């Protein structure tokens, strides 16, 4: 069984209207789940800041699953068990750009 430096990171986005949307990001060339989260965090913060500013809605997000891609002895690709979830969430009020607070 081989492990590759590729991760699947789930992020749950919701608006102040209560709609929940799950996004999945594949992160390449990082060695830990925390590094994968860091790459995705920047992407999500930028997306929330843009969308929140456009329509005036407040967007928030939280972490979902983080899994590592694994290649078995037969060459089949699978996902590891989910890593422990850190309950970070970020709320970006409309028009405030990247400001907001992380909470645990």
C-alpha positions as CSV (number, residue, x, y, z in Angstrom):
1,X,0.0,0.0,0.0
2,X,1.4,3.4,-0.9
3,X,0.5,6.9,0.2
4,X,0.6,9.8,-2.2
5,X,0.9,13.5,-1.3
6,X,-2.7,14.2,-2.4
7,X,-5.6,15.0,-0.1
8,X,-9.4,15.4,-0.4
9,X,-10.7,18.3,1.8
10,X,-14.4,18.9,2.4
11,X,-15.7,22.4,3.3
12,X,-19.3,23.1,4.3
13,X,-20.4,26.6,3.2
14,X,-23.7,28.2,4.4
15,X,-25.3,31.5,3.9
16,X,-27.4,33.5,6.4
17,X,-30.4,32.1,4.6
18,X,-29.4,28.6,5.9
19,X,-28.5,26.9,2.6
20,X,-25.6,24.4,3.1
21,X,-23.3,23.5,0.2
22,X,-20.5,21.0,0.5
23,X,-17.3,21.7,-1.5
24,X,-14.6,19.2,-2.1
25,X,-11.0,20.2,-2.9
26,X,-8.2,18.0,-4.1
27,X,-4.9,19.3,-2.8
28,X,-1.6,18.1,-4.3
29,X,2.0,18.1,-3.2
30,X,1.5,18.7,0.6
31,X,2.6,16.1,3.1
32,X,0.1,16.6,6.0
33,X,-3.6,17.1,6.4
34,X,-2.9,20.4,8.2
35,X,-1.0,21.7,5.2
36,X,-3.9,20.7,2.9
37,X,-6.3,22.6,5.2
38,X,-4.1,25.7,5.0
39,X,-4.2,25.6,1.2
40,X,-8.0,25.2,1.2
41,X,-8.5,27.8,3.9
42,X,-7.0,30.6,1.7
43,X,-9.2,29.6,-1.2
44,X,-12.4,29.4,0.8
45,X,-11.7,32.7,2.6
46,X,-11.2,34.5,-0.8
47,X,-14.3,32.9,-2.2
48,X,-16.4,33.9,0.8
49,X,-15.1,37.4,0.8
50,X,-16.0,37.8,-2.9
51,X,-19.5,36.3,-2.7
52,X,-20.4,38.0,0.5
53,X,-19.5,41.4,-0.9
54,X,-21.4,40.8,-4.1
55,X,-24.9,40.1,-2.8
56,X,-24.7,41.3,0.7
57,X,-25.3,37.8,2.2
58,X,-23.1,36.7,5.1
59,X,-21.3,33.5,4.4
60,X,-19.8,31.1,6.9
61,X,-17.9,27.8,6.6
62,X,-16.6,24.9,8.6
63,X,-14.4,21.9,8.0
64,X,-15.7,18.6,6.9
65,X,-13.7,15.5,6.2
66,X,-10.0,15.5,5.3
67,X,-8.8,12.2,3.7
68,X,-5.5,11.2,2.1
69,X,-5.4,9.3,-1.2
70,X,-3.9,5.8,-0.9
71,X,-2.7,3.4,-3.7
72,X,-3.1,-0.2,-2.7
73,X,-0.9,-3.1,-3.8
74,X,-3.0,-3.6,-7.0
75,X,-2.7,0.0,-8.0
76,X,-6.2,1.0,-7.0
77,X,-6.8,4.4,-5.5
78,X,-8.7,4.7,-2.3
79,X,-9.2,7.2,0.5
80,X,-7.9,6.9,4.0
81,X,-10.2,7.1,7.0
82,X,-11.2,10.7,7.8
83,X,-8.7,12.6,9.9
84,X,-10.0,14.1,13.1
85,X,-12.0,17.2,12.3
86,X,-11.0,20.5,13.8
87,X,-14.1,22.6,14.4
88,X,-12.7,25.8,12.8
89,X,-15.3,28.0,11.3
90,X,-15.1,31.5,9.8
91,X,-17.8,34.0,9.4
92,X,-17.2,36.9,7.0
93,X,-19.7,39.7,7.3
94,X,-20.6,41.2,3.9
95,X,-18.1,43.8,2.6
96,X,-15.4,43.1,5.3
97,X,-13.0,41.2,3.0
98,X,-10.8,38.7,4.8
99,X,-11.7,39.9,8.3
100,X,-13.4,37.5,10.6
101,X,-12.5,35.2,13.4
102,X,-11.6,31.5,13.6
103,X,-13.2,29.7,16.4
104,X,-12.7,26.2,17.8
